Each structure stands twice: as structure tokens, then as C-alpha cells.
Amino acid sequence: MRGATWVAGAAVVALTATACGGGGSGGDTGAVLSASWGDPQNPLEPANTNEVQGGKVLDMIFRGLKRYDPKTGEAKDMLAEKIETTDSQTYTITVKDGWTFSNGEKVTARSFVDAWNYGASLKNNQRNAYFFGYIEGYDKTHPASGQQSADTLSGLKVTGERTFTVKLGQKFSSFPDTLGYAAFAPLPRSFFDDHAAWVDKPVGNGPYAIDSYRKGSQMSLRTWDGYPGDDKAVNGGVDLRVYTDNNTAYTDLMAGNLDLVDDVPAAQLKNVKSDLGDRYLNTPAGIIQTLAFPYYDSAWNKPNSDKLRQGLSRAIDRDQITKTIFHRTRTPATDWTSPVLGADGGYKEGLCGDACTYDAAAAKKLIEQGGGLPGGQVKITYNADTGSHKQWVDAVCNSINNALGNDRACVANPVGTFADFRNQITGRKMPGPFRAGWQMDYPLIQNFLQPLYYTDASSNDGKWSNKQFDSLVDQANAETDTAKAVGLFQQAEGVVRDNMAAIPLWYQNGSAGYSERLSDVELNPFSVPVYNEIKVS
């Protein structure tokens, strides 16, 4: 999932932090908590949300066939009664009985098939359409040519009220484990019958229902009493407040005007433990921060440009930055995945080798071999609505400038908001390297590689393309032996390394601080609060 902006705005400070549940969405099981948030980039359609802020809400209002365990990250059956296959290519899925959406509509096999067909259709322009690319017929519903010849995926067939089959274009043994991702959520008929009304107030099947939303201010969610799952909310709801500066959110937390900040700003890390004590969380998460490059710009995609990128990587003193800016809540990256995967899951410590080790002399030499900085200067673009991004981008530029002996070799290029930043990225308007935080969608090495680096993948924002990488990923997906599949993915990651397709910076811990009103606050492996388990006194 692309990009994390754990931010929200001072405009809503006066809103009460002690409101109770209800509000017409069914739910008065306890008090409501308030948490920091940022406006999502797009409307909250499951197949159109590939960033963290929108993803938080989808995780509260939807449940899919699988759910990732909030402690271990393991993909466990949720609405899936069973998922069966004999060949890792055709799957028969049975949906559990007794599930409904919060508007009373029954969740059926059709709820999934219609939602997936909608997400895969080119005419619907969904950001996560690529996730349906594994299913047979995607080339007809979402052709690269732009000439759509089918509205539905030929690989999807409803075979009963609660059963459907999925035929993939090739073997993909880990396919069931991807089905906890929000893009695969079911949708009610109301989504299709009155789409504008649904987008205005989304209806899902999760433990919370949306009560109201004012862009730039607040989204209010309330516990849904009719939720049939075993992970019911133990509070009355959550008010997600929009902040444009997470330092302001932290100040509100300390003043008693906010209950939960789910990303402690870098400026507060030196004092957060003394401020909050045990109410401060700092836990490993499946997040990596990188610098991506605009390969659609010939200046960054010329012969020997891999040397240029390697040189920039060697000019970044990761150890110093993670120590002074982040107080060791980040760990210098040595590969392009995350330690939370573990060695068996594909994490390979030290894969980057010397290319991720600071060496000023080597940096100068490599950049010279790569043809020098395009235009004599590198601009690092980032969203400026969190103080932490400004601090580390400035630090990265200072490190590059010091290494190259030129105080204008690197400059920061701030963009006002996360939404504007993402719009410029998707509009291919990046003038140079740009911040590319990645929060895993599901805990597989595949998810750290294929969505980001496979040709035309959904989150391949820089448009990097390499046939050898694509071929290795295809082979890994088809491999039914897990260990062999992981080995092939690691070979593909080696191609990313050899080309320095993106510069890995550091792995990120999830951090949060919360008020004395809350208890049982935890972050899942995606660094998102497990809202439904938070108790409010």
C-alpha cells in the first residue's frame, strides 16, 4: 500500500474527545475514541484505495474472504468457509452463511464476483485493478491497448448463492493469502444501483459503519450492532480527525483533546517515552521507506543510470539519519522487503551490500560513472503535511551534499498535501527521486516486489521495467513449493538490487501514543491501530 501520512488538522481541535456511540449507525456499546488521520486520496471504493489513510477506513468497514491476524499477520479465513484447489490455478470458494452488509443486504458469492469485475474493468479506472490481473480474462477487461472488449472476467463464475470459482491465467499458489487485501472486499448491490450515494456514504460489512464525513475535518465511524463476526468492536466508535501536521496532533494528545496518535512525529521522539510512559508503542511493522525514480523521464533512464542511483544511495548516511532524526525507531534498510517477513518468508539481511553503505568517495565516483546529476542537481519530492518527512528529506539532502562537497547538489521539493503529492505522482510529474513509503498489503515477499517493480504494476509509480525481473516473478508465482517460490522472489529482488530500481532507506516501526482513557491499544503488523479492540473508559 502506497505511502503513509499519519497526519490530521488543527481546525477540529474543539471537537469533543468524549462523545458516545450511536449517531444513527447502530452502536452504543461504549464511548467513542478520537484518532489522528489524513484525508484519503480517492473515494473509498475498495479497488480504488491504495494508500494508508483510506486503507485504515476500509479495514474498519469491510471484511473479506481472509483477514490478516492483527498479531501475527497470518492470513486466516474470515468470510471464506473454504478455498479449494487441485492445481493452484482454479479455485473453488465457498462463502460463509449468515453475513450481511450494514444495510441488511446479504453477502453472497455474487457480492464478491460483482465487486471484482468492477475493480478489474478499465472503464472504472480503479487504482487497484492490477490485483485482479491474475484472473483469466483480465486482458479483455483491462487491456494495455485501452480497447476494452469485455466487462467481466472470464475466470470468475458464480456457481451457487455461496460458491464461485476463480480461474487464474497461470498458477499462483499464494493466491488465497492475498484475499485479505481490501481490493478483494465484497460490495452490496447499493454500490451499483446508486453509486454516487454509496460513494457519499460507503456501506460495508465490517464492525464499523460510517456515520458522517467532512473532508478536511473528520470522519465519524460508529459500531455496527448487527456485525456477525467474532471481532466485534468493544468501543462505541472512532472519530478520525484530519490533521495537516502530526506535531499538532501530538500536542492535542498531550492536552487531552485527542485520544490516539498513530504516528509519533520525529520531533517528539526524544521525549515521547517520558511524556507517555507505557502509553507509547514502538513495534516492528511491514513498512519500508525508499526513494523511487521517474523512469518515464529520459534524464533518469539513460545508459549507466544504475551507477548514478547507486552513487546517490552510497551518499546517504542511513545510520546517522535513523539515529539523530528517528531515535532508532527506524532501522537502516539492507534489502527491499521487511524484517517482519523473517528469513523463511523472504527477508534477506544484507542483500543490498555495499550499495546501501555510506561512502562519500565511492558515491562521487559512481555518480560520475553514471553521467552526473541530471541538470547538475537532484530534487527529492515529498508531501509536506507531516513534519517528519521534511526532517528526513532535509537530512538525506544534507548527507548527499556533504558527500559530494556541493551544498546545492540535492534540494528538497515539498508538495503541500499527501493527496496532491499522490496526484502528481500518478500524473507522472515527478522531476526526480520521490518519497515512496510502502506498507505491505499482505505479509508475502511477493507484495514487496511485484506491485512496486513489475512492469505496469499498480504501484510501480516510477514505471521501471525489467524483463528478467518479470520472468522471475512469474516463475515464483507459479511455484507450489513455498521455499522454492521464496528463492525465486529473492532472485528477482537481486535484479532490483543490481539495477538499483529504487533506493532503500530504512525499515519503519509502527509508533503510537494514546490517552489515559484508552486501554488494550495495539498496532497490527501493518502499523495500523487495531481499532475494534481498543477499550475506552
N, C-alpha and C positions, 0 to 999 in steps of 0.2 A: 504494500500500500504506500502510495507515494506521499512523502512529505509530512512532517509533524510540526504543527504550530500550536503549541499548548498555550493559547492566549485568549484573552477575552476583554470589556471597556468600562471605564470609569463612569460612563453615563448611567449605569444601573446600580450604582453603589447604594442608593437609597432604598432599593427593593429589600423587603424583609428576608431574613435568613431563617425564619421560624414558621413559615407558612405550613399549613397542614394539607393532607391529601384531599382528594375529591376533585372539584373543578369540572365535573361532567364526564370524566374519562373512566369512571368506575374505580374506586380505590380510596380507602380511608383507613389503611392498615397501620398508619403511623405518621410521624412527622416527615416533612419534605426537607431534603438537603439541597444546598446550593453548591454548584461547582463551576470552576472556570471553564471556558470554552471559546471557540472561534467559529464564525460563520463558515459553513461548508461551501466549496467551490460551486457545486451544482445542486439542483433539486435532488431530493433524497430517494431517487429511484435506485434500487439495489444494483442494477447493472451499470449505473452511471456515476457511482461513487467510488473513487479510488484514492481518497485521501483520508487522513486520520479523523478530522473533526466530524465529517459526515459519517465515517465508519463507526464512531462511538454511538451515534444515534441508531444506526441500523442494527448494531449489536444489542440494543435495548428493546427495539420494537419488532425484531424478526427472530425467528428460529428456523433453521434449515434442516436438511436431512442429517447432517452431522453438526456437532458442536465441539469446539476445542476446549478441553478441560482447563479451567481457569488456573489450576496449579501446575499441571504438567505439560499442557499444550497438546496432549494426545487427542486425536480425532475420535470422538465417541458418537454412537448412534443417538440422534435426537428424534426427528420425525421419521427416520428410517427404521422400519421394523426389520428389514433385511435387505442387503445388497448382494446379489449373487452373480457369479460369472464362471465360465469354464475355460475361457481363453484370454482374459484380460482385455478384451476388445468389445464384447457385447455384454451389457449388464442388465439384469432384471431387478428393478427396485420396487419394494413394497412400502407404502406409506402407512404409518400407524393410524389407527382409527381414533376418533374422539377429539381431534384437533380442529379448532375453528380460528378464524380471524377475529379481531376485537369487534368487528361489526356484525358478528354472528354467522358469517359465511363459513361453510365447511371447507377445510383444507383437503384437497383431493390430489390425485395424480395429475389431473388437468391443471391444477394451480401451479405445479412446477413446470409442466411442459409449455403452457402458455407463457409463463414468465421467461423461460429460457429462449423460446422462439422470439419473443420481443427483444430480449437482450442481444440476440445474435443478428437481428435484422439491420442492414446498413441504413435503411431509411429512418431508423430510430436514433441513430448517432449516439450509441451508448459507449462510454469510456471503457467499460469492462467487456465489450463484445468479444475481445480476443480470448477470454476464458472459455468461450463456447467453441473455439476453433478446433478443439479436439474432436468434436462431434461431427459425424458424417453429414455432409450437405452444407457445411459452413461456407465452402467456396461458392455456393449458389446464393446464400442469403447475405453474405458479406464479401463479395468478390473484390479483389485488388483493382480490377478494372473499373469498378464503380457501377457496372451494369448488373443490377440485382435481377436474378431470374427466378427466385423462389422466396416466399415469405416465411416458410417454416423449414426447420432442419429435417432432412430425410431420415436422420438417425434417431429421431425421437418418435416413439409410438405409445399412445395410451392403450393399454390392454385391459383395463378394468378401472373401477372407481378409485381403487387404491394402488394400482400397479401400472408401471410403464417400463419400457425398455429404452436403453441408450446404446447405440452402436457408434463406436469411435472410428475415426479414419485410420487409426493404427493402434497397436497395443499400447496401453498405458496402465501399468499395474498399480500405480498410486492414485489413480483417478478418484476412487471413493474418498480418499483422505483430503481431497481438495473441496469436497462438497459442504464443508462448514463455512466456506467463504461467502460473504454477503451477496455476491453476484448471483449465487445459485439459490437465493431465497424464493419462496413461493409468493405469488401475488393473487389478490382476490379479484373477482370479476369487476368490482367497482373501479379498479385501476384502469380497465379497458373501456368500461361503459361511460365513465365521466372522468377522463384522465386529468383534466385541469383541476377538478375538485379534489381528486386524490392527491395531486402534487401540492395543492394548497394545504392539505392536512392528511398526510400519509397514514394509511391503515395497514397494520401488520398483524403478526400472530405471536409476538413476544410478550414478556412480562410487564412491559410498559406500553402505554398509548400516548400519543402526542395530544396535549391539551390546547396549546397555543404556541405561536412563534412570531416574534417580531424581529426581522432582520436587523442586525447591528445592536440588538438589545438582549433578547432572551428567548430560549425555547423551554417551555414547561412540559414535562412528562409526568404522568400520574400512573400509579399502579393499576393494572387491569385485573379486577377481581375474578374474571372468568378464565384467566390463563390456566390451561390444563397441565403445564409442565411441572416437573419436580424442582425447578429452580425459581420458584415464585419470589417476588420482591418482598423483603422484610421491612421496607420503609414505605411511606406513602407516595413517594415520587422524587423527581430530581428537577431542579431548576438549573438549566445550563445557561450561564451568563456570559455574554460576549465581552471580552477584554481585548484591547489593542496593544496592551503592554502587560506582560506577565509579572513585572515588578509591582504594578498597581494591584493585580490580583493577590499577590503575596501580602502587600500592605493591608488589603481588605481582610485577608485571613487573620492577620495579627490583630486587627482592630475589632474582630468579631462580626464583620459584615459578610463573611463568606465562609463556607464550611470546608471546601476542598479545593486545593490547587494541585493539578495533576502533572505539573512540570515546574519544579522549583527553579527560578531564574538563576543564572550563573552568578550574578552579583550578590545573591543571598546565601550561596553555598558555604561561605566561610563562617556564617553564624546560624545556619538553619538548625543544627543539632542543639545548640544552646537555646534557641528560640522555641523549639517544638519538642525536644527530647524524643520519646518513643512515638510521637505523632508525626515523625518524619520517616518516610520509606525510601530506600535506595536499593533496588533489586535488579538483577540481570534481566535484560529484555532482548527480544529478537529485532534489534534496531541497529543499523549501520549508517553512518554519515559518509557520503562520498562527494567528490566533485565530478560532475558529468560534463560532457563537451558537445558542442553543436556540430556534429559531423556533416550536417547539411550546408555548413559554411566551409568553402574550399580552403580557407586560411587555416582551419583546424583539421583538415583531412587531406594532407599532401604527403608525398613520399617522405619517409623518416619522421613523420609526426609522432610516432610512438616514442621516439627518443626525446622529443620535446615534452611529452606528457610525463615520461619517466624522470626527466630533469626537474620538472615542477614538483613531482612527488618527492624527490630527494631534497628539495629546497624547503620542505615543510617539517618543522621540528615537532612532531606529534607528541613526544614525551613531555616537552616543556609546556605545550599548549594544554594538554589534558591535566597537567599538574597545576598550572597557575590560573587558568580560566575555569576549569571544571572541578578542581579539587578532587581529582581521581574518581569522579562519577562517570568518567569516560575512560576507555582503555584503548591505547593506540592499536589500530587495525593492522593485522598481518595477513588478512585474506579478504575476500569479498562476500563472506557469509556472516555467521554469528556464532560465538561460542555456545549459545544456548542449544544449538543442534547437537553438540557433542561429537566426539570422533566418529562414532558409529553412524551418526546422521549426516556426516559430510564435512564438518568443520575441520580444517587442516591448518593448524597454527604454523605461521612462518612461511606460508605459500608465497607471499609477495617477495620475500627475501630482501636483498639489498635495496630494491626499488622503493621500499617503504621505510628506509633508514635514512635519517638526515645526514647529508654530506655536502657541504657547500661547494667544494671543488668538483665533485662528481656532477653536481647539479649544473654548474656552469658549462662543463664540458658536454653534457648530454643535450642541453638546450641549444648550444652552438651546433652540435651534430644534427639536431632537428630543424635547423634553419633559423633559429632565433625566435623570439616572441613576435607573433603577428602584429605588425604595426608598431613594434617596439614596446608593447605594454599588454598586460593581461588584466582583464576586468572580471572580477568574481561577483556574479549577481546573486542576490538573496532577498528574501522577504524581510522587511524591516519592522514588522509588527511584533517582534519579540527582541528584547534586549540581548539575549544570549547569542542569537545569530550574528548580530553586529559585532559583538565582542570577539567571537572566534574567527569571523571572516577578517576582521582587522588584524588579529593575531597571525593568521595564515599569511596575509599580505606582508606584514612586517617581517615574518620569517623568510619569505621569498625575497623581499627587498634586501634584507641583511645578507642572505646567501649570495645574491647577485651583485651586491655592492652598488645598488641603484634604488634610491628611495621612491622612484616612480615606476618601477618595473611592474608592480602589482597595485591595483587600486580596487576598493570595494565599490560595488554598483547596487545600491539598495533600491528595492521596489516597495512601495508603501504597504501593501497588504498581501496576505497569502493568496487570496483569490486572484488579484491582479498578477502576482508572480506566476501562478499556475497558468493563467490565460496567456501570458507572454511566452511561457514555455511551450504550451500546446500550439501556439501560433507561430512557433519556430522563429522567435525574435531574439534569441539569446546572442549577445555579442562576444561571448567567450565562455569559460567554465562557469558552472552554476551549482548552487547548493542542491544536493539530491539525497535527502534523507529517505531511507527505506525501512518501513516497518513491515515485518513479514505478514502475509495474509494467512499462511498456514505453515507449520513447522517442518518444512521439507527443504532440502538443499535446492531442489528444482525451483522453488519460489524465489530464492535469492538470485537466480541466474536467468531463467527463461523469460520472465516478464520484463526484465531490465535490458537484456542483451541480445535476445533472439531477434532476427530480422522482422521489423514491423510489429514487434510485441507491444502490448497495451501501454506499458510504462517505459518503453525504450524511447525516452524523450529526446535523446541526442541523435537517434536514428543511426546508431552504429550497426554494422552488418558484417558478418564473417561466416563464410560457408562451412568452414571446419567446425566452428562453434555450433552452428545449427545442426550439423550432421551428428555430432557427439550427443547433443541434447535429444535428438530424435532416437538415437540408439539407446540412451539411458531410459527414456520414457517407455520404450518397448521391452526393456529387460524385466523379467518377472522375479529374478533373484535380487533382493534388496541390496545386498553388499556389492554385487556387480554393477547395479544401477548407480549407486553412490560413487563407485570408482570411475564410471564414465562421466558423471557430472563433475567430478574433480578434474578429470582431463579437460573438460570444457572450460572449467574455471582457469585452468592453466593457459588456455588460449586468451582469455580475458587478461590474464597477467602479462603474457608475452606482448600483447598489443597495448597494455595499459588503457583499456577501453574506458575506464573511469578510475579516478584516484581514490583509493580507500583511505579514510581519515581516522575514524575511531568507532568502536562499538559503544553503544549508549545504554546506560542503565535507566530503568524507569524510576522516576522520583515523584514523590507526592508529599504534601503536608496537609494536615486536617485539624479541625477544631475539636474542642473538648466535648462537643455534642455528639461526635461520631465514635463508633467502635466497629471492630471487625472490618477495617479498611484494608484491602489488599489490591495489588496490581497483578494482572494476568501476564503471561509471557509476552504479550504484545504491548505491555506497559500501560494498558488501559484499566482504570478502576473497575472492579467487579461491583458495579453499582447495586445490583439486586441483593447482594449480601451485606450491604452497609446498614448498620443499625443507627437510628437517630434517637437521642434521649430528649 
